[in-house]
Structures are given as C-alpha cells and as structure tokens.
Amino acid sequence: MELSVRTMEDEVVDRIEVGPDLLETPPKTYVVWEVVRHYLASRRQGTHSTKTRGEVRGGGRKPWVQKGTGRARHGSIRSPLWVGGGTVFGPKPRDYAYPLPAKKTRLALRIVLADRLRAGRVTVLHALSMERPSTKAGVALMERLRLRPGTDRVLFVDLQPEENFVKSVRNIPGVAVAAVRDVHVYHLLTHTHLVVTPRAFEELQKVCQL
C-alpha cells in the first residue's frame, strides 16, 4: 500500500510505502480489549475512601447497659448496624494499575493502526503547522482534507506538536493532538481518523514492531 503525502493545501507532494507485514496483522480483538482495559485501570485515581467504625466520630460510650433494658445489646452508636455508623468493607484508596507485557501493548497498537489503514482513515500531511493560532484555519484544514469538523473524531499526530497548530484545532469538538510518544491504542480507538506527518508515521511503525 502507498499513502500520499499531502500539503496543508491538499496537494500531493510525495508517497510513502506501507509494508505488507503491518497490513496483514490479524485482528485479535481480545488483545485490544485487554490493553484498553489496562489503560483505563491505570488512569483511575483510586482516591475513594469510606470510614470504618473506628474512624467515625463519636460512639465511644456504650449507649445503654448490657442487661435489664429489654433491648438488644449494643456497644457503640457507630456500629455498622446503626444509621451514621461505620462502613463494612468499604472502598479505601488503592492503585488500580497492574503490569502488562509491553509486547502486548505494541501488538494492540499495530492491530488498530492496520485497521485504520485498511479502512482508508489515515491521512499523511507534510507538516502540521500554522503561522498563528486560528480555529477558523483549523476548520478550513479539516474541510480541505474532507473531514467534517464537529462530527468526525480526528487525531493529529506529530513528533512534537507545534503550539500554534495545537491552539488552532483544540477548540474543535472531537479533535485531539498528540506526540508520537504519547499515542496509545485507546486514542486510535476513540478517534475515527488519523492525520499524521511522515516522520511521525515512521515512528509509529517502529513502535508497532514486535
């Protein structure tokens, strides 16, 4: 497969070759699911916390004597049986991250990238740059690339995104900009189109190598 390298004015200036080994990657959806699950688990803050009966304020005095009242025996009004009492086995702060083989992460990225290539949803731009921040120019660029601003979810990827370009597209709904080193399979799945520079595309292919 050959991909056309286009300018910001949608003119073809070069072509790059995509190897068959990448395109023929089998779509192992269970690998993609596992990697996305790992990514979302790692993003969890895990700051949830509840109080046990020993942490709830009050309840130090026995509410009534053990015997003779005809009522059930109780030792504290902060027992989990009482309203306002402690929580039994409630959530505590914890880290949800867990180890995952790096090879599996690369394979998932390779699978989704191959799917985007086969579907024709990868566009290669010679450069991602703007003379000055302008959302209007960002919208015009997407329209020249036959992408629908506000409807299509587009991920722009560069080696190091230019600040003016980032400011030009960040206010467009569904659009994100990322450096190659930060691209995860989750980002490709949550965006329907990938717009990438030639050097960034080469780096993506290197990352996908198993």
C-alpha positions as CSV (number, residue, x, y, z in Angstrom):
1,M,0.0,0.0,0.0
2,E,1.1,3.5,-0.8
3,L,0.0,6.6,1.1
4,S,0.0,10.1,-0.5
5,V,1.8,12.8,1.4
6,R,-0.2,16.0,1.2
7,T,0.5,19.6,2.0
8,M,-1.8,21.8,4.1
9,E,-3.4,22.8,0.8
10,D,-4.2,19.2,0.0
11,E,-1.6,18.9,-2.8
12,V,0.2,15.5,-3.2
13,V,4.0,16.0,-2.9
14,D,5.2,12.6,-2.1
15,R,4.3,9.0,-1.4
16,I,5.3,6.6,1.3
17,E,5.2,2.8,1.3
18,V,3.4,0.7,4.0
19,G,4.8,-2.8,4.4
20,P,2.5,-5.8,3.9
21,D,3.5,-7.2,7.3
22,L,1.7,-4.4,9.0
23,L,-1.4,-4.6,6.8
24,E,-1.7,-8.3,7.3
25,T,-1.7,-8.1,11.1
26,P,-4.6,-10.4,12.3
27,P,-7.4,-8.5,14.1
28,K,-7.1,-10.1,17.6
29,T,-9.8,-8.1,19.3
30,Y,-9.2,-9.7,22.7
31,V,-5.7,-8.3,22.8
32,V,-7.0,-4.8,22.0
33,W,-9.7,-5.2,24.8
34,E,-7.1,-6.3,27.3
35,V,-4.8,-3.3,26.6
36,V,-7.6,-0.8,26.7
37,R,-8.8,-2.3,30.0
38,H,-5.3,-1.9,31.4
39,Y,-5.0,1.7,30.2
40,L,-8.4,2.7,31.8
41,A,-7.4,0.9,35.0
42,S,-4.1,2.8,35.1
43,R,-5.9,6.1,34.7
44,R,-8.2,5.6,37.8
45,Q,-7.3,7.9,40.6
46,G,-8.3,5.4,43.3
47,T,-8.9,8.2,45.8
48,H,-12.3,6.8,47.0
49,S,-12.5,6.3,50.8
50,T,-15.0,5.3,53.4
51,K,-14.8,5.3,57.2
52,T,-14.8,2.2,59.4
53,R,-16.5,2.1,62.8
54,G,-13.1,3.0,64.3
55,E,-12.8,6.2,62.1
56,V,-16.3,7.6,62.5
57,R,-16.5,10.4,65.1
58,G,-18.2,9.6,68.4
59,G,-19.6,6.3,69.7
60,G,-17.1,5.9,72.5
61,R,-19.7,5.4,75.2
62,K,-21.9,2.3,75.4
63,P,-25.4,3.6,74.6
64,W,-27.1,1.6,77.4
65,V,-26.3,-1.1,79.9
66,Q,-25.8,-4.6,78.7
67,K,-28.7,-6.2,80.6
68,G,-32.1,-5.3,82.0
69,T,-33.4,-2.9,79.4
70,G,-35.2,-5.4,77.2
71,R,-33.4,-4.1,74.2
72,A,-30.7,-5.6,72.1
73,R,-27.2,-5.2,73.4
74,H,-25.0,-2.6,71.7
75,G,-21.5,-1.3,72.4
76,S,-21.4,1.8,70.2
77,I,-23.7,4.0,68.2
78,R,-21.2,4.0,65.4
79,S,-21.6,0.3,64.8
80,P,-22.3,-0.6,61.1
81,L,-25.8,-1.6,62.2
82,W,-26.7,2.0,63.2
83,V,-27.5,4.9,60.9
84,G,-24.4,7.1,60.8
85,G,-22.2,4.2,61.8
86,G,-19.1,2.9,60.0
87,T,-19.0,1.1,56.7
88,V,-18.1,-2.6,56.5
89,F,-15.5,-3.5,53.8
90,G,-16.0,-0.1,52.1
91,P,-13.6,1.2,49.4
92,K,-10.2,2.5,50.5
93,P,-7.6,4.4,48.5
94,R,-5.8,2.0,46.2
95,D,-3.8,1.8,42.9
96,Y,-5.7,0.0,40.1
97,A,-2.7,-0.3,37.9
98,Y,-1.3,-3.7,37.1
99,P,1.6,-5.0,34.9
100,L,1.0,-5.8,31.3
101,P,3.6,-7.0,28.8
102,A,4.9,-4.3,26.5
103,K,4.8,-6.6,23.6
104,K,1.0,-6.9,24.0
105,T,0.7,-3.1,24.1
106,R,2.6,-2.8,20.8
107,L,0.5,-5.6,19.2
108,A,-2.7,-3.8,20.1
109,L,-1.5,-0.6,18.6
110,R,-0.4,-2.5,15.5
111,I,-3.8,-4.1,15.1
112,V,-5.7,-0.9,15.3
113,L,-3.3,1.0,13.1
114,A,-3.6,-1.7,10.4
115,D,-7.4,-1.5,10.7
116,R,-7.3,2.3,10.2
117,L,-5.0,1.8,7.1
118,R,-7.2,-0.8,5.5
119,A,-10.3,1.4,6.1
120,G,-8.6,4.4,4.4
121,R,-8.8,6.5,7.6
122,V,-5.1,7.6,7.7
123,T,-4.0,10.8,6.1
124,V,-0.4,11.9,5.9
125,L,0.4,15.6,5.9
126,H,3.8,17.0,5.0
127,A,3.7,19.2,8.2
128,L,1.3,20.2,10.9
129,S,2.0,23.9,11.4
130,M,0.2,27.2,11.5
131,E,1.6,30.8,11.2
132,R,-0.6,31.9,14.1
133,P,-3.4,30.3,16.2
134,S,-6.6,30.3,14.3
135,T,-9.6,28.0,14.9
136,K,-11.0,29.1,11.6
137,A,-7.8,28.0,9.8
138,G,-8.1,24.6,11.7
139,V,-11.6,24.1,10.5
140,A,-10.7,25.1,6.9
141,L,-7.8,22.5,7.0
142,M,-10.2,19.7,8.0
143,E,-12.6,20.7,5.3
144,R,-9.8,20.5,2.7
145,L,-9.0,17.0,4.0
146,R,-12.7,16.1,3.5
147,L,-13.2,15.8,7.2
148,R,-16.3,17.1,9.0
149,P,-15.5,19.5,11.8
150,G,-17.5,18.8,14.9
151,T,-18.6,15.4,13.5
152,D,-15.5,13.3,12.7
153,R,-13.3,12.5,15.6
154,V,-9.7,13.2,14.3
155,L,-6.4,12.6,16.0
156,F,-3.4,14.7,14.7
157,V,0.0,13.1,15.5
158,D,3.4,14.7,15.1
159,L,6.8,14.1,16.6
160,Q,6.5,17.3,18.6
161,P,3.2,19.2,18.0
162,E,3.6,22.8,17.2
163,E,2.0,25.2,19.7
164,N,0.2,27.3,17.1
165,F,-1.3,24.2,15.5
166,V,-2.5,22.8,18.8
167,K,-4.2,26.1,19.6
168,S,-5.8,26.2,16.2
169,V,-7.6,22.8,16.5
170,R,-8.1,22.2,20.2
171,N,-11.4,24.0,20.3
172,I,-12.9,21.9,17.5
173,P,-15.1,19.2,19.1
174,G,-13.8,15.7,18.7
175,V,-10.3,16.8,17.7
176,A,-7.1,15.9,19.6
177,V,-3.4,16.5,19.0
178,A,-0.7,14.2,20.4
179,A,3.0,13.5,20.2
180,V,4.1,10.1,18.9
181,R,5.5,9.0,22.3
182,D,2.1,9.6,23.9
183,V,-0.1,7.8,21.4
184,H,-1.9,4.8,22.8
185,V,-4.2,2.3,21.2
186,Y,-7.1,3.9,23.2
187,H,-6.5,7.2,21.4
188,L,-6.8,5.5,18.0
189,L,-10.0,3.7,19.0
190,T,-11.7,6.8,20.3
191,H,-10.9,8.7,17.1
192,T,-12.2,7.6,13.7
193,H,-9.5,9.3,11.6
194,L,-5.7,9.7,12.0
195,V,-3.8,12.6,10.5
196,V,0.0,12.2,10.8
197,T,3.2,13.6,9.5
198,P,5.6,11.3,7.6
199,R,8.3,11.2,10.3
200,A,5.6,10.6,13.0
201,F,4.2,7.7,10.8
202,E,7.7,6.2,10.6
203,E,8.0,6.3,14.4
204,L,4.6,4.8,14.8
205,Q,5.6,1.9,12.6
206,K,8.7,1.4,14.7
207,V,6.7,1.4,17.9
208,C,4.4,-1.3,16.4
209,Q,7.3,-3.6,15.6
210,L,7.1,-6.8,17.6
